[in-house]
Amino acid sequence: MPQQTIDIPASLIAGLDQEARQSGRTRSSVIVEAVARYLNTPIKTVFQVSTSGALVAGVYDREVSVRAILDHGNFGLGTFAGLDGEMVVVDGRAYQVQGSGRVIEASGDAGAPYAVVTWFKPETEASIADVRSFGDLETRCDAYRGSGNIFYAFRLDGHFTKVRTRVVNPPEPGTRLVEAAKAQSEFVFMELDGTLVGLWSPSFSSAFSVPGYHLHFLSADRQHGGHLLDLEADTLELKVEALSDFHLALPETEEFLKADLSKNTAAELAEAEKAH
């Protein structure tokens, strides 16, 4: 990313530092978001750490900090070092849904091997009613995608009559993702308010990302969540943003650099993502 040196009045420094402390982000991150809002210019960039193929192959040690992830977006999803739970990034905060079902706000120093985030600025808003399943939701969201060749961020808020989620429990180091998913925890929540945070990725991204819809759930009280397996809802408020710029940050750890990532892992990834 290009760098620019600027002079900031002392009167703004205190407020800038306070916001950085409260959000767990850096000065740079706060300034970028503020400038984008002032200019009413969406950043429209998907920022991804590592690849889905690396996760499938069992490469999921710490690659970056949560603080570094939040420097590149306020909305998205991922996982934590050692596959210790599901990550949900919403409203500039990162939450960790653990295998026990407990949800905590992740510290800035927490590690992550994989994450996908963006500065969410929706262009389309709509209401969708009588959602009967995950497949039904996919079909309804398809109507708000204008192309199959770019990325999309989806946020859905409302009252859910039923939500089914999963959380992968930390496996032995190096365990392939499809095997780790066999020991996942599954949860069913009834009648609660919450948010779905999701991304849709084109089929050509299967070599490095999760093609199709990838959604994580977080309840409004921040007590429940996980990787979405299924749902039912009466009415959901939908927000969508088309994302045409993609930035992939590859790890430089020895484990990643020496891993054999040449195999086609799409089938294994699909099984791990939908397994229940």
C-alpha positions in Angstrom: 0.0 0.0 0.0 1.4 3.5 -0.9 2.6 5.5 2.1 2.0 9.2 2.8 3.6 11.3 5.5 1.1 13.8 7.0 1.1 16.4 9.8 -1.6 15.9 12.4 -2.5 18.7 14.8 -1.9 17.8 18.5 -5.6 18.5 19.2 -6.4 15.4 17.1 -3.7 13.1 18.3 -5.4 12.5 21.7 -8.7 11.5 20.0 -6.9 9.4 17.4 -5.0 7.5 20.1 -8.1 7.0 22.2 -10.0 5.5 19.3 -7.0 3.2 18.5 -6.9 2.0 22.1 -10.6 1.4 22.4 -10.8 -0.5 19.1 -7.4 -2.3 19.4 -6.3 -0.9 16.1 -3.3 1.1 14.9 -3.3 4.8 14.1 -2.9 4.0 10.4 -6.0 1.9 10.4 -8.2 4.5 12.0 -6.9 7.3 9.7 -7.5 5.2 6.5 -11.1 4.5 7.5 -11.7 8.1 8.5 -10.4 9.4 5.1 -12.5 6.9 3.2 -15.6 8.0 5.0 -14.8 11.7 4.5 -14.3 11.2 0.8 -17.2 8.9 0.6 -14.9 6.5 -1.3 -15.3 2.8 -0.7 -12.0 1.0 -0.5 -13.6 -2.2 -2.0 -10.6 -4.4 -1.2 -10.7 -8.0 0.0 -7.7 -8.6 2.3 -6.9 -12.2 2.9 -4.2 -13.8 5.0 -2.8 -17.1 3.8 -4.8 -19.6 1.6 -7.6 -22.0 2.2 -5.3 -24.7 0.7 -2.8 -24.1 3.5 -5.6 -24.7 6.1 -6.7 -27.9 4.4 -3.1 -29.1 4.4 -2.8 -28.5 8.2 -0.9 -25.3 8.1 -2.6 -23.2 10.8 -0.1 -21.9 13.2 0.0 -18.2 14.0 0.7 -16.1 10.9 -0.5 -12.6 11.9 -2.1 -10.9 14.9 -5.7 -9.9 15.2 -4.5 -6.3 15.4 -2.9 -6.6 12.0 -6.1 -8.1 10.6 -8.2 -5.2 11.9 -5.7 -2.8 10.2 -7.1 -4.1 6.9 -10.8 -4.3 7.5 -13.7 -4.0 10.0 -15.8 -6.9 8.6 -15.0 -10.5 7.8 -14.2 -14.0 9.1 -11.4 -16.5 9.7 -10.0 -18.8 12.3 -7.4 -18.7 15.1 -4.0 -20.2 15.6 -4.2 -24.0 16.1 -7.8 -23.9 14.7 -8.9 -22.7 18.1 -12.4 -21.5 17.2 -14.1 -19.5 14.5 -13.4 -15.8 13.9 -16.2 -13.2 13.4 -15.2 -9.7 12.6 -18.0 -7.2 12.8 -18.2 -3.4 13.4 -14.4 -3.3 13.7 -14.2 -6.0 16.5 -13.0 -9.6 16.3 -14.8 -12.3 18.2 -13.6 -15.8 18.9 -16.2 -18.6 19.1 -14.6 -21.4 21.0 -15.4 -25.2 20.7 -17.0 -25.0 24.1 -19.5 -22.6 22.7 -18.0 -19.6 24.7 -17.6 -16.4 22.8 -15.0 -13.8 23.7 -13.7 -10.6 22.1 -10.2 -11.5 20.8 -7.3 -9.5 22.0 -5.2 -7.6 19.5 -2.3 -10.0 20.3 -4.2 -13.1 19.5 -2.8 -15.1 16.5 -4.5 -16.2 13.3 -3.4 -18.4 10.4 -6.2 -17.4 8.0 -8.7 -14.5 7.7 -10.6 -12.5 5.1 -11.7 -9.0 5.8 -12.8 -5.8 4.1 -13.8 -2.2 5.0 -17.5 -2.8 4.7 -19.5 -0.1 3.0 -22.8 -1.6 1.6 -24.1 -0.4 -1.7 -27.4 -2.4 -1.6 -29.9 -2.9 1.2 -33.0 -5.0 1.2 -35.2 -7.2 3.3 -35.6 -10.9 2.6 -38.4 -12.9 4.3 -39.2 -16.5 5.1 -35.8 -18.0 4.8 -36.1 -21.8 5.2 -32.6 -23.1 4.8 -29.0 -22.3 4.0 -29.7 -23.3 0.4 -32.7 -21.0 0.3 -30.5 -18.2 1.7 -27.9 -18.7 -1.1 -30.6 -18.5 -3.8 -32.0 -15.3 -2.3 -28.6 -13.7 -2.0 -27.8 -14.6 -5.6 -30.3 -12.1 -6.7 -28.1 -9.3 -5.3 -24.9 -10.4 -7.1 -24.4 -8.8 -10.5 -21.4 -11.0 -11.5 -19.9 -14.4 -10.9 -16.4 -13.0 -11.3 -15.8 -10.7 -8.4 -16.2 -10.9 -4.6 -19.1 -9.8 -2.5 -19.5 -9.1 1.2 -22.9 -9.9 2.8 -24.3 -8.9 6.1 -27.7 -10.1 7.4 -29.2 -8.9 10.6 -32.5 -9.9 12.2 -34.3 -12.5 14.3 -33.5 -16.1 13.6 -36.0 -18.9 14.5 -33.2 -21.5 14.2 -29.5 -21.4 13.6 -27.2 -24.4 13.3 -23.4 -23.7 13.6 -20.2 -25.6 14.0 -16.9 -24.8 15.7 -13.7 -26.8 15.0 -11.9 -27.8 18.1 -8.1 -27.5 18.2 -6.6 -30.7 16.6 -3.2 -32.2 16.9 -0.7 -30.0 15.0 -0.6 -30.8 11.3 -3.9 -32.6 11.2 -5.6 -32.0 7.8 -8.7 -29.8 8.0 -11.1 -32.5 6.8 -10.0 -34.8 9.7 -10.1 -31.9 12.2 -13.7 -31.2 11.2 -14.8 -34.6 12.3 -14.3 -33.6 15.9 -16.1 -30.3 15.6 -18.7 -29.0 18.1 -22.1 -28.3 16.7 -24.8 -26.0 18.2 -28.4 -25.3 17.5 -29.8 -22.0 18.7 -33.5 -21.2 18.7 -35.3 -17.8 18.6 -32.5 -15.3 18.9 -31.3 -12.0 17.3 -28.0 -12.0 15.5 -25.8 -11.2 12.5 -24.5 -13.3 9.7 -21.1 -12.1 8.4 -20.3 -13.5 5.0 -18.3 -13.4 1.8 -19.1 -14.8 -1.6 -16.1 -15.8 -3.7 -16.0 -16.8 -7.4 -15.3 -20.3 -8.5 -11.9 -19.4 -9.9 -10.7 -18.5 -6.4 -11.0 -22.2 -5.2 -7.2 -22.5 -5.4 -6.7 -20.0 -2.6 -10.1 -19.2 -1.0 -13.5 -20.7 -0.2 -15.7 -20.5 -3.3 -19.3 -19.6 -3.0 -20.9 -18.5 0.3 -18.9 -18.6 3.5 -20.9 -17.3 6.5 -20.3 -17.0 10.3 -22.9 -16.2 12.8 -22.8 -14.1 15.9 -25.7 -13.4 18.3 -26.7 -9.9 19.2 -25.7 -10.5 22.8 -22.3 -11.8 21.6 -22.9 -15.1 23.5 -23.3 -17.6 20.6 -21.9 -18.1 17.2 -19.9 -20.2 14.8 -19.6 -21.3 11.2 -23.0 -21.4 9.6 -24.4 -24.8 8.7 -28.1 -24.1 8.4 -30.8 -21.5 9.4 -34.4 -20.5 9.4 -35.5 -16.9 9.7 -38.7 -14.9 9.2 -37.2 -11.6 8.0 -33.5 -10.5 7.6 -32.1 -7.2 6.7 -29.5 -7.7 4.0 -26.6 -5.4 3.1 -24.3 -6.2 0.2 -21.1 -4.7 -1.2 -19.4 -5.7 -4.5 -15.6 -6.0 -4.0 -13.4 -5.8 -7.1 -9.9 -5.6 -5.6 -8.2 -8.6 -3.9 -5.1 -8.6 -1.8 -3.5 -11.9 -0.7 -0.8 -11.8 2.0 1.2 -15.0 2.0 2.9 -16.1 5.2 6.7 -16.3 5.4 6.8 -19.0 8.2 8.9 -22.1 7.6 5.8 -24.3 7.9 4.1 -22.5 5.1 7.1 -22.1 2.8 7.9 -25.9 3.0 4.3 -27.1 2.8 3.2 -29.0 -0.3 0.3 -26.9 -1.5 0.3 -28.1 -5.1 -2.6 -30.5 -4.7 -6.2 -29.6 -5.7 -7.9 -29.3 -2.3 -11.3 -28.0 -3.5 -13.1 -31.3 -2.7 -11.5 -31.7 0.7 -12.3 -28.0 1.5 -15.9 -28.4 0.5 -16.3 -31.5 2.7 -14.7 -29.8 5.7 -16.8 -26.6 5.2 -20.1 -28.4 5.0 -19.4 -31.4 7.2 -21.9 -32.1 10.0 
